[in-house]
Amino acid sequence: MLTTAPKVAFSAAALRAREFSRLDAGGHAYLDYTGSALYPESLVAAHAEMLRCNVLGNPHAENPASLASSAIMSEARRRTLAFLDADPDEYTVCFTANATGAIAHVAAGYAFGRDDPFVLSADNHNSVNGIREYAMRAGATVSYLPLDGALRLDAAERRLAEHARGRGLFAFPAQSNFSGVRHPLSLVRTAQSLGYRVLLDAAALLPMTRLSLREVPADFVALSYYKMFGYPSGVGALVARRDALAELRRPWFSGGTVDFVSVQNAAHSLQPGAAAFEDGTANFLAIAAIPAGLDYLEELGIENIERHATRQAGSLVEALQDMRHRNGNPLVRIYGPESRDDCGATVAFNLLDERQTSIPFARVEERARAAGVSVRGGCFCNPGAAEAAFGFPADVTARCLASTKQRWSIERFAECMSGYPVGAIRASFGAPSNDEDRTRLLTVVGSFV
């Protein structure tokens, strides 16, 4: 990981007053930073001023307005590579609609086959889980690396070696969006030494932790800018090694991705590099906000954000662990490792009644909503981590999924899975978080005693 000194001293209170005054003005306790960062007021103002003062056109042309947009996009690519400490001769940036769009490019273009498996961690966002559909359609084997009781990968290096053959793809998150666990980035080089290409989902990591692609040379990295600095939404990126990107085979072409298309001869030629993957007109006006967003993170100092947010998360964990019913039984079950080492500022938990039965997450979410506290409820699009955390027996899960498939609802599934929680509460912290936010959540939790 890289370290750089922030340009200004970090004060969470001053930052909140300067950039996020709308939180206190509206009575909000926002604790869903893993879902989305909040945009700072200065970033929105700077972007609006830039748009007011410039004439920007569709970048797929050579007129002055188009060239201005192309220059802005080039700068956003350059700044993204610099932020990730990536050699521009080795890496390139493909702009996408979101991190899911970045992952979809890898899924659709990877050369899976009977001797080219897909291996992934059980802890993954559904956008990564979905790659298995392409792999299975190509006849490739799909293998999941299991989690241990602390929701960390269990003997991952040994299991990777067991599945290694051909030119497979290995995918895992740098940080879990369910538990906040940070999986070992050393797995990138280990997997590559075994012949895998590696897809690293960095969406949950990058908002408060530096990633150096010189030290961790993943072949594909998926990210989302709004998770990093809250604005703009609708823009993500696939940061890819140039040689790995060249191996992907696009299943179609579209406007903006080709040098030429012939209708008469049913021929086409894709543009080289990233341009072949940016379908249609890129969101060039939103992309123009990326450099200012990266400036914002650098000025605060990523290390300062991480230190502040993880301290808030750690304090929440300590307080939750101390909460008890009148009969002495715990009120809260926290998912993930007992130690917060190698964890981000994300805490997943369920509330328990006096008999230690899980209280439905929707009831907790409802009470939090009424108190103006924004947390997330459910399995957070990460079924593998949820199944491991909740201790689902595979046969029971299969029976309940089959019985509810035709008329699916979370309520019907929960009824079938009687005795097991089917979702959790997730609280996550960011640079503007303060003690009052945490206290308001603890008040909601304490109301269930």
C-alpha positions as CSV (number, residue, x, y, z in Angstrom):
1,M,0.0,0.0,0.0
2,L,1.1,3.5,-0.7
3,T,1.3,6.4,1.7
4,T,1.2,10.1,0.9
5,A,0.8,13.1,3.2
6,P,-2.5,14.9,3.1
7,K,-2.5,18.5,1.9
8,V,-4.6,19.7,4.8
9,A,-5.0,18.6,8.4
10,F,-7.9,16.2,8.9
11,S,-10.7,17.1,11.2
12,A,-13.9,15.0,10.8
13,A,-15.9,17.7,12.6
14,A,-14.7,20.5,10.4
15,L,-15.2,18.4,7.3
16,R,-18.8,17.6,8.3
17,A,-19.5,21.3,8.9
18,R,-17.9,22.4,5.7
19,E,-18.9,19.7,3.2
20,F,-21.8,17.7,4.8
21,S,-23.8,20.3,6.8
22,R,-27.0,18.9,5.2
23,L,-26.6,15.8,7.5
24,D,-27.2,17.7,10.7
25,A,-29.6,20.2,9.1
26,G,-31.8,17.3,8.0
27,G,-31.3,15.2,11.2
28,H,-29.6,12.4,9.3
29,A,-27.4,9.7,10.8
30,Y,-26.0,8.2,7.6
31,L,-24.3,4.8,8.1
32,D,-24.3,3.2,4.7
33,Y,-21.0,4.3,3.2
34,T,-20.4,0.8,1.8
35,G,-23.5,1.3,-0.2
36,S,-22.5,4.8,-1.3
37,A,-20.2,7.6,-0.2
38,L,-21.8,11.0,0.3
39,Y,-20.8,13.7,-2.1
40,P,-18.9,16.7,-0.7
41,E,-20.6,20.0,-1.5
42,S,-17.3,21.4,-3.0
43,L,-17.1,18.6,-5.5
44,V,-20.6,19.3,-6.8
45,A,-19.9,23.0,-6.9
46,A,-16.6,22.6,-8.7
47,H,-18.2,20.3,-11.3
48,A,-21.1,22.7,-11.9
49,E,-18.7,25.6,-12.4
50,M,-16.6,23.5,-14.8
51,L,-19.8,22.7,-16.8
52,R,-20.8,26.4,-16.8
53,C,-17.5,27.6,-18.2
54,N,-16.9,24.9,-20.9
55,V,-18.5,23.7,-24.0
56,L,-18.3,19.9,-24.1
57,G,-19.6,17.7,-26.9
58,N,-19.8,14.0,-27.9
59,P,-16.2,12.8,-27.8
60,H,-16.7,10.6,-30.9
61,A,-15.8,13.6,-33.2
62,E,-13.0,16.0,-34.0
63,N,-14.7,19.3,-33.4
64,P,-13.6,21.7,-30.6
65,A,-16.3,20.7,-28.2
66,S,-15.7,17.0,-28.8
67,L,-11.9,17.4,-28.4
68,A,-12.5,19.2,-25.1
69,S,-14.5,16.2,-23.8
70,S,-11.8,13.7,-25.1
71,A,-9.1,15.7,-23.2
72,I,-11.1,15.6,-20.0
73,M,-11.6,11.9,-20.3
74,S,-7.9,11.3,-20.9
75,E,-7.1,13.3,-17.8
76,A,-9.6,11.2,-15.8
77,R,-7.9,8.0,-17.0
78,R,-4.5,9.4,-16.2
79,R,-5.6,10.4,-12.7
80,T,-7.2,7.0,-12.1
81,L,-4.1,5.2,-13.0
82,A,-2.0,7.5,-10.8
83,F,-4.4,7.0,-7.9
84,L,-3.9,3.2,-8.2
85,D,-0.1,3.5,-8.7
86,A,-0.5,1.7,-12.1
87,D,2.1,2.0,-14.8
88,P,0.2,3.5,-17.8
89,D,2.4,1.4,-20.2
90,E,1.0,-1.7,-18.5
91,Y,-2.6,-0.7,-17.5
92,T,-5.5,1.1,-19.2
93,V,-8.9,2.4,-18.0
94,C,-12.2,1.4,-19.5
95,F,-15.1,3.6,-18.3
96,T,-18.3,1.8,-17.5
97,A,-21.7,2.5,-16.0
98,N,-20.6,1.0,-12.6
99,A,-18.4,-1.7,-11.1
100,T,-20.9,-4.3,-12.3
101,G,-20.4,-3.1,-15.9
102,A,-16.7,-3.5,-15.5
103,I,-17.1,-7.1,-14.2
104,A,-19.5,-7.9,-17.0
105,H,-16.9,-7.1,-19.6
106,V,-14.6,-9.7,-18.1
107,A,-17.4,-12.2,-17.8
108,A,-18.6,-11.9,-21.4
109,G,-15.1,-11.8,-23.0
110,Y,-13.1,-14.4,-21.0
111,A,-12.1,-17.5,-22.8
112,F,-13.6,-20.1,-20.4
113,G,-13.4,-23.7,-21.5
114,R,-13.2,-27.3,-20.1
115,D,-9.5,-26.7,-19.2
116,D,-10.0,-23.1,-18.2
117,P,-11.9,-23.0,-14.9
118,F,-13.5,-20.2,-13.0
119,V,-12.5,-20.1,-9.3
120,L,-14.0,-17.5,-6.9
121,S,-14.3,-16.9,-3.2
122,A,-17.6,-17.6,-1.5
123,D,-17.5,-14.0,-0.3
124,N,-18.4,-12.1,-3.5
125,H,-20.9,-9.6,-4.7
126,N,-23.5,-11.1,-7.1
127,S,-21.9,-9.2,-9.9
128,V,-19.0,-11.5,-9.6
129,N,-21.1,-14.6,-8.8
130,G,-22.9,-14.0,-12.1
131,I,-19.7,-14.7,-14.1
132,R,-20.3,-18.4,-13.4
133,E,-23.2,-18.4,-16.0
134,Y,-20.7,-17.5,-18.8
135,A,-18.2,-20.1,-17.4
136,M,-20.7,-22.9,-17.2
137,R,-22.1,-22.1,-20.6
138,A,-18.6,-22.6,-22.0
139,G,-18.2,-26.0,-20.2
140,A,-15.8,-24.7,-17.6
141,T,-15.8,-25.9,-14.0
142,V,-16.9,-23.4,-11.3
143,S,-15.4,-23.8,-7.9
144,Y,-15.9,-21.7,-4.7
145,L,-13.2,-21.2,-2.1
146,P,-15.0,-21.5,1.3
147,L,-15.0,-19.2,4.3
148,D,-14.1,-20.1,7.9
149,G,-16.1,-19.2,11.0
150,A,-14.7,-15.6,11.0
151,L,-15.7,-15.2,7.3
152,R,-12.1,-15.2,6.1
153,L,-11.0,-17.4,3.2
154,D,-10.1,-20.9,4.5
155,A,-6.8,-22.3,3.1
156,A,-7.2,-20.3,-0.1
157,E,-3.7,-20.8,-1.5
158,R,-4.0,-24.6,-1.1
159,R,-7.4,-24.7,-2.6
160,L,-6.4,-22.5,-5.5
161,A,-3.6,-24.9,-6.3
162,E,-6.0,-27.8,-6.3
163,H,-8.2,-26.2,-8.9
164,A,-5.4,-24.8,-11.1
165,R,-5.2,-26.0,-14.7
166,G,-5.2,-24.3,-18.1
167,R,-5.7,-20.5,-18.1
168,G,-8.4,-20.1,-15.5
169,L,-9.9,-16.9,-13.9
170,F,-9.8,-16.3,-10.2
171,A,-12.0,-13.6,-8.7
172,F,-12.3,-12.2,-5.2
173,P,-13.0,-8.9,-3.4
174,A,-10.2,-7.0,-1.8
175,Q,-12.7,-6.1,1.0
176,S,-16.0,-7.9,1.7
177,N,-19.1,-5.7,1.2
178,F,-20.8,-8.0,3.8
179,S,-18.4,-8.2,6.7
180,G,-15.7,-5.7,6.0
181,V,-13.1,-8.5,6.0
182,R,-10.0,-7.7,3.9
183,H,-8.8,-10.8,2.0
184,P,-5.1,-11.2,1.5
185,L,-3.9,-9.3,-1.6
186,S,-1.0,-11.7,-1.8
187,L,-3.5,-14.1,-3.4
188,V,-3.1,-12.1,-6.6
189,R,0.5,-13.1,-7.2
190,T,-0.1,-16.6,-5.9
191,A,-3.0,-17.2,-8.3
192,Q,-1.0,-15.7,-11.2
193,S,1.9,-18.0,-10.4
194,L,-0.5,-20.9,-10.8
195,G,-1.6,-19.7,-14.2
196,Y,-4.8,-17.8,-13.4
197,R,-5.8,-14.4,-14.5
198,V,-7.1,-12.4,-11.5
199,L,-10.2,-10.2,-11.2
200,L,-10.0,-8.0,-8.1
201,D,-13.3,-6.4,-7.0
202,A,-11.9,-3.2,-5.3
203,A,-15.2,-1.3,-5.0
204,A,-15.5,-1.7,-1.2
205,L,-11.8,-1.2,-0.6
206,L,-10.8,2.0,-2.5
207,P,-13.0,4.6,-0.6
208,M,-10.5,4.5,2.3
209,T,-7.5,2.3,1.4
210,R,-4.8,2.8,-1.1
211,L,-4.1,0.1,-3.7
212,S,-0.9,-0.1,-5.6
213,L,-1.1,-2.1,-8.8
214,R,2.7,-2.2,-8.9
215,E,2.6,-4.1,-5.7
216,V,-0.6,-6.0,-6.4
217,P,-0.6,-6.5,-10.2
218,A,-4.2,-7.8,-10.7
219,D,-5.1,-8.4,-14.3
220,F,-8.6,-6.8,-13.9
221,V,-9.8,-4.3,-11.2
222,A,-13.4,-3.2,-10.9
223,L,-14.2,0.1,-9.1
224,S,-17.1,2.5,-8.8
225,Y,-16.4,6.2,-8.3
226,Y,-19.5,7.1,-6.3
227,K,-18.4,4.6,-3.7
228,M,-15.1,6.5,-3.5
229,F,-16.4,10.1,-3.2
230,G,-20.1,10.0,-3.7
231,Y,-20.3,11.7,-7.1
232,P,-20.9,11.1,-9.9
233,S,-23.1,8.1,-9.9
234,G,-23.4,6.1,-13.1
235,V,-19.6,5.9,-13.7
236,G,-17.3,3.0,-12.9
237,A,-14.2,1.6,-14.4
238,L,-12.4,-1.6,-15.4
239,V,-8.7,-1.0,-14.9
240,A,-7.0,-3.8,-16.8
241,R,-3.6,-4.9,-17.7
242,R,-3.2,-4.3,-21.4
243,D,-2.1,-7.8,-22.2
244,A,-5.1,-9.3,-20.2
245,L,-7.6,-6.9,-21.9
246,A,-6.2,-8.0,-25.3
247,E,-7.2,-11.6,-24.5
248,L,-10.9,-10.8,-24.0
249,R,-13.1,-11.5,-26.9
250,R,-16.1,-9.2,-27.2
251,P,-19.4,-11.0,-28.1
252,W,-20.6,-8.0,-30.0
253,F,-19.7,-4.5,-31.2
254,S,-21.4,-1.1,-30.8
255,G,-21.1,2.5,-31.6
256,G,-17.8,3.9,-30.4
257,T,-16.0,0.6,-30.2
258,V,-15.1,0.1,-33.9
259,D,-12.8,1.5,-36.5
260,F,-15.2,0.4,-39.3
261,V,-18.3,-1.7,-39.9
262,S,-19.4,-3.0,-43.3
263,V,-23.1,-4.0,-43.8
264,Q,-22.4,-5.2,-47.3
265,N,-19.6,-7.6,-46.2
266,A,-20.7,-8.3,-42.7
267,A,-17.3,-7.2,-41.4
268,H,-16.1,-5.0,-38.6
269,S,-12.9,-4.1,-36.8
270,L,-12.8,-3.2,-33.1
271,Q,-10.7,-0.3,-31.9
272,P,-7.6,-1.2,-30.0
273,G,-7.4,-1.3,-26.2
274,A,-10.0,0.3,-23.9
275,A,-12.0,2.0,-26.7
276,A,-13.2,-1.4,-27.8
277,F,-15.1,-1.8,-24.5
278,E,-16.7,1.6,-24.1
279,D,-20.0,1.0,-25.7
280,G,-21.8,4.0,-27.1
281,T,-21.2,7.5,-25.9
282,A,-19.4,7.5,-22.5
283,N,-20.9,9.6,-19.7
284,F,-18.4,12.3,-20.5
285,L,-20.0,15.1,-18.5
286,A,-20.0,12.9,-15.3
287,I,-16.5,11.6,-16.1
288,A,-15.4,15.2,-16.0
289,A,-15.9,15.2,-12.2
290,I,-13.5,12.4,-11.5
291,P,-10.3,14.4,-11.3
292,A,-11.8,16.8,-8.7
293,G,-13.1,13.8,-6.8
294,L,-9.7,12.3,-6.6
295,D,-8.3,15.6,-5.5
296,Y,-10.8,15.6,-2.6
297,L,-9.6,12.2,-1.4
298,E,-6.0,13.2,-1.7
299,E,-6.5,16.4,0.2
300,L,-8.2,14.6,3.1
301,G,-5.7,11.8,3.0
302,I,-6.9,8.3,2.5
303,E,-5.0,7.2,5.6
304,N,-6.9,9.8,7.7
305,I,-10.2,8.6,6.3
306,E,-9.4,5.0,7.1
307,R,-8.1,5.7,10.6
308,H,-11.2,7.8,11.5
309,A,-13.8,5.4,9.9
310,T,-12.3,2.2,11.3
311,R,-12.1,3.7,14.7
312,Q,-15.8,4.5,14.6
313,A,-16.5,0.9,13.4
314,G,-14.4,-0.5,16.2
315,S,-16.2,1.6,18.8
316,L,-19.5,0.4,17.5
317,V,-18.4,-3.3,17.7
318,E,-17.3,-2.8,21.4
319,A,-20.5,-1.2,22.3
320,L,-22.6,-3.8,20.6
321,Q,-20.7,-6.6,22.3
322,D,-21.5,-5.1,25.7
323,M,-25.3,-4.9,25.1
324,R,-27.3,-7.5,27.0
325,H,-30.9,-8.4,27.8
326,R,-32.1,-8.3,31.4
327,N,-31.5,-12.0,31.7
328,G,-27.8,-11.5,30.7
329,N,-28.1,-12.9,27.2
330,P,-26.4,-11.0,24.4
331,L,-28.6,-8.6,22.4
332,V,-26.3,-8.7,19.3
333,R,-24.6,-11.3,17.1
334,I,-21.8,-9.7,15.1
335,Y,-20.6,-11.5,11.9
336,G,-17.0,-11.8,11.0
337,P,-13.8,-11.9,13.0
338,E,-13.7,-11.1,16.7
339,S,-10.6,-9.0,16.1
340,R,-11.1,-6.0,13.7
341,D,-7.6,-6.4,12.3
342,D,-7.7,-6.5,8.5
343,C,-11.2,-5.2,8.4
344,G,-12.7,-2.1,6.9
345,A,-15.3,0.2,8.5
346,T,-18.2,-2.2,7.9
347,V,-20.1,-4.0,10.6
348,A,-22.7,-6.7,10.0
349,F,-24.9,-7.9,12.8
350,N,-28.3,-9.2,13.9
351,L,-30.3,-8.6,17.1
352,L,-31.4,-11.4,19.3
353,D,-34.3,-11.7,21.6
354,E,-34.0,-12.9,25.2
355,R,-34.2,-16.5,24.0
356,Q,-31.4,-15.9,21.4
357,T,-33.7,-16.1,18.4
358,S,-32.8,-13.6,15.7
359,I,-35.1,-10.6,15.4
360,P,-36.1,-10.1,11.7
361,F,-33.7,-7.5,10.2
362,A,-36.7,-5.7,8.6
363,R,-38.0,-4.8,12.1
364,V,-34.6,-3.3,13.0
365,E,-34.4,-1.5,9.7
366,E,-37.9,-0.1,10.2
367,R,-37.1,1.2,13.6
368,A,-33.8,2.7,12.4
369,R,-35.7,4.4,9.5
370,A,-38.1,6.0,11.9
371,A,-35.2,7.4,13.9
372,G,-33.6,8.9,10.9
373,V,-30.7,6.4,10.9
374,S,-29.6,5.0,7.5
375,V,-28.3,1.5,7.7
376,R,-28.6,-1.4,5.2
377,G,-30.7,-4.6,5.8
378,G,-30.5,-7.9,3.9
379,C,-27.7,-10.0,2.6
380,F,-26.1,-7.1,0.6
381,C,-26.0,-8.9,-2.7
382,N,-23.5,-11.3,-1.2
383,P,-25.2,-14.6,-0.7
384,G,-22.1,-16.6,-0.1
385,A,-21.0,-14.6,2.9
386,A,-24.6,-14.5,4.2
387,E,-25.0,-18.3,3.9
388,A,-21.7,-18.8,5.8
389,A,-22.5,-16.2,8.4
390,F,-26.0,-17.5,9.1
391,G,-24.9,-21.1,9.1
392,F,-27.4,-22.2,6.4
393,P,-27.4,-26.0,5.9
394,A,-27.1,-26.5,2.1
395,D,-29.9,-29.1,1.9
396,V,-32.3,-26.9,3.9
397,T,-31.5,-23.9,1.8
398,A,-32.0,-25.9,-1.4
399,R,-35.4,-27.1,-0.3
400,C,-36.6,-23.6,0.7
401,L,-35.3,-22.0,-2.5
402,A,-37.1,-24.7,-4.5
403,S,-40.4,-24.3,-2.6
404,T,-40.4,-20.5,-2.9
405,K,-39.0,-20.1,-6.4
406,Q,-42.4,-19.8,-8.2
407,R,-43.7,-17.2,-5.7
408,W,-40.6,-15.7,-4.2
409,S,-40.7,-13.3,-1.3
410,I,-38.2,-12.8,1.5
411,E,-41.1,-13.4,3.9
412,R,-41.9,-16.9,2.4
413,F,-38.2,-17.8,2.4
414,A,-37.8,-16.7,6.0
415,E,-40.8,-18.8,7.0
416,C,-39.3,-21.8,5.3
417,M,-35.9,-21.2,6.9
418,S,-37.4,-21.1,10.4
419,G,-34.7,-20.7,13.0
420,Y,-32.2,-19.1,10.7
421,P,-31.8,-15.4,10.0
422,V,-32.3,-14.5,6.3
423,G,-30.6,-11.1,6.5
424,A,-28.6,-8.8,8.7
425,I,-28.1,-5.2,9.5
426,R,-25.0,-3.5,8.1
427,A,-23.6,-0.2,9.4
428,S,-20.6,1.3,7.6
429,F,-18.7,4.5,8.3
430,G,-17.0,7.2,6.3
431,A,-15.1,10.5,6.6
432,P,-18.1,12.5,7.9
433,S,-19.2,10.0,10.5
434,N,-19.3,11.2,14.1
435,D,-20.0,9.8,17.6
436,E,-23.5,11.1,17.4
437,D,-24.3,8.9,14.4
438,R,-23.0,5.9,16.3
439,T,-24.9,6.8,19.4
440,R,-28.2,7.1,17.5
441,L,-27.8,3.7,16.0
442,L,-27.0,2.2,19.5
443,T,-30.1,3.9,20.8
444,V,-32.2,2.0,18.1
445,V,-30.4,-1.2,19.0
446,G,-31.0,-0.7,22.7
447,S,-34.7,-0.2,22.1
448,F,-35.0,-3.9,21.5
449,V,-33.9,-4.8,25.1
